[in-house]
Amino acid sequence: MTAMPDQDVEMGRAPAPMPNKIRTQHVSVYYGDKCAIKDVSLDIESNRVTAFIGPSGCGKSTFLRCINRMNDTIDICRVDGSIVLDGTDIYDSKIDVVQLRARVGMVFQKPNPFPKSIYDNVAYGPRIHGLVSGRGETDDVVEASLNRAGLWDEVKDRLQDPGTSLSGGQQQRLCIARAIAVQPEVILMDEPCSALDPIATARIEELIDELRANYTIIIVTHSMQQAARVSQRTAFFHLGDLIEFGDTEQVFTNPIEQKTQDYITGRFG
């Protein structure tokens, strides 16, 4: 049967927006008396890659860490406003933060495999969350997660080797496999390629594009070229303010705000 052409594309219209996975409204973040994020509201669409860009210290990583409540680990940090995941405010007092962090996984700037075998790095989360009930199920989850992270063929004969024995790029893909092993819905990535060489970076970028079919991904990056390559939506932060948020192509080629234009063209940052 011949597939019908995409009517929106055929008629030159923009494709319909995806449903929202996350809605943030009037989010402000304070470290003691210092305001790091000021009244940010934006919607994150399902199965898209959303990039947060901006100069160092602009608040993009702070905002990212709000989405799985990583800022809770900082005593002097306070988050105001609401962040709603699939209709539930994640800062509601009834929310189980451990379960939230299973739904909203995180990959950090520097690869941080556990001091365990490659196998146990991936199996750890499913075991503690009760997602597997025996060796056979665990084997299946480990293989599927490493496959999705594009790492299985490289490590299938050395699963008992330490995770730290892998190259930097492989370690970061192991961390991605570890994150997706607990069946998250959202993956947060805080500059996941900043410690990697160009070849490993290209592999991670290909992987991000593959993963968005199954996950909603938010990436913080200092590289505007990377944001342009991997994301469909881009948010530009400056000094704690959300300056502009929209489709990546529009933000990079026809920004609405002068500050965005100045940052993209290298006039500041």
Secondary structure, DSSP 8 states (H G I E B T S, - for coil): ------HHHHTT-------EEEEEEEEEEEETTEEEEEEEEEEEETT-EEEEE-STTSSHHHHHHHTTTGGGGSTTEEEEEEEEETTEETTSTT--HHHHHHHEEEE-SS----SSBHHHHHHHHHHHTT---SHHHHHHHHHHHHHHTT-HHHHTT-TTSBGGGS-HHHHHHHHHHHHHTT--SEEEEESTTTTS-HHHHHHHHHHHHHHTTTSEEEEE-S-HHHHHHH-SEEEEEETTEEEEEEEHHHHHHS-SSHHHHHHHTTS--
